[in-house]
């Protein structure tokens, strides 16, 4: 409760100072209302302003305890659940990568760190290709398409979770923009099919999106070693 009130003071400074001003004015009125009037209708004006101040105080207190704090708790719960779901998405997807490469000595937890993932999948194999290229080639050559569809399924799950996040809580503008762009990208990729006319272009975007998620790569910062999904969630 105390943490939520402190957060309210930090984020809702205007409302907080309106509350403080109303309380101060109300206290001044209580201790000075017996003083003789300074001019005609002074007492009526002060009583009118006092009534407004009391209404403001009651409204803001109601807002804090009945709307703001419950919303904060709801937001924290949703963000915490999304953090966990996002972690499982990464672990499940990495597990598919491991199966495709037949790396029995690796566990998903070993590669969930952005830097560890990048180092492993960019390391060269005996034929001078890296593990990431090898992974893409093997899935591309997979006749029964099983692993590729497993990855598409993971993309679809993440898309649903992000969509739910966007609909469930009020996100800051920059955070909303980030997840909205990611949501749009994932919504297109979850329908990717090898027999479609746009397959080659969508296929490149598919793997580039996964690489960005698992390594923190971006056109602007290159390899910043920052998980942009987690970074934006921490702003909420």
Secondary structure, 3 states (H helix, E strand, C coil): CHHHHHHHHHHCHHHHHHHHHHHHHHHHHHHHCCCCCCCCCHHHHHHHHHHHHHHHHHHHHHHHHHHHHHHHHHHHHHHHHHHHHHHHHHHHHHHHHHHHHCCCCCCHHHHCCHHHHHHHHCCECCCCCEHHHHHHHHHHCCCCCHHHHHHHHHHHHHHHHHHHHHHHCCCCHHHHHHHHHHHHHHHHHCCCCCCCCCHHHHHHHHHHHHHHHHHCEECCCEECCCCHHHHHHCCC
